[in-house]
Amino acid sequence: MEGKKILVAFYSMDGNTKAVAEYIKEKTGADIYEIQTTEVYPQDWNECVRQVGKLGKTHEPELIGEMPEVSNYDVVFIGTPCWWGTIANPVRSFLHKVDLMGKTIAPFMTHGTSGRRLQEMKKLCPNSTVLNGLGIYNRYQVETQINTPENMGDYKNEVDEWLDEIGL
């Protein structure tokens, strides 16, 4: 990927997806963009799950700020937490606001129980090359009920292995 211009775009509520995004930035020398919304989601996990469930999986919240000029990039990493078995609604909004035609997309997801649910990314980026994604398990939801990046285990090693696997 030498000479390729790389962007890491991500949405994070609790800092888990942000921690992974920042590590990818560090490893690849990428630029970084945090997706933010006008909607405020509850910080309590159960309340957030209820709100997202009421809004539905296809709800697209309004985003704050200018979108990055993705035409300047060859590769775009897109990070999301798993919400109701798929990508987070703010990421869905982002994907509809930027033109990713011809870009290489490297999706990653932090999750508690849903596994790798990145199929939606391929559907939302039909004119892009979507690489195999990375799912990072955060055991807080099942084991500790403490939601911090430290509960993701050795996620940096998982990222390193994934970057090697996808050639980045």
Steps between C-alpha positions, in 0.01 A plus 500: 500500500803722472405832346129449565306776673299353789209629709355345815137610548319375808208542737546417867272543799707362784853530366544140385476558126699822547785308667515258206482787248783687671714185502437446127597865440821445695586184306417631151577872520141571396298815549209459741140624502250452783136472391280704735124550518256766610306224680617422849486133583462390864829408670330213682542196276151359560335838438701545183394155377135593563530833317680349202241220489217753488667700222569190293804365319457720195459831687759753385576772754618844394877537512699793637775673307642475152557161348859416412594533134529126436602555138845576645534144636569158350406293806230582757480307826148525641446421867172437677360349813245224444144622556215253474711256302627746240695822453412800717245742356748795489731292279207429267446879474870552424502237226209675327665842523841421350589368157704182545483392135822323404642512853636207695301466822640324808214464752542427870249454780506481877234276647378324812316198367414547134821389332604625161193676367662704227298365207299823494816690408522314167136581424551869577824524300412315177752690287792444737733212569407392853773296668443233765406681816621468857269437794646585843318335788448710813414258775352772726147433382513136597754484780588823678232759412788753490528659158861603441758426231696298756221241489571432134794279593802513270321693228826652375632156414171422323533823299862419411402155374209642301714771340745231389213282372351777285840628383492835672 
